[in-house]
Amino acid sequence: MKKAFVLVCALACFFILAGCVQPQPGSETACENDSDCACGVHVQTGDCFAGNKAFVDTTRQCPDFCTGIAGNFVAKCVQGTCKNVQE
């Protein structure tokens, strides 16, 4: 009985910690690969935003934010989160 309790507690801790490492499904920045990410304007706030393409209006761009002054930034999936990174 005590072993079962310890196992249940260990599994609960694992799932809690796993949720902290990866973004929650459907979050504004969640991704599985680079094609899930985009940069432009957030569809709800109108702010410059790099994240999951479902939340980005790519027809409205923020050039300095999305591509950088030198034009060397791109939206990529980094460990399950969309980020603007230098190429």
Protein Blocks (a to p, Z undefined) as FASTA:
>chain_A
ZZmmmmmmmmmmmmmmmmmmpccehiakbcfbfklpccdddfklopacdddfklccfkbc
cfklmnojnopaccddeehiacdddZZ
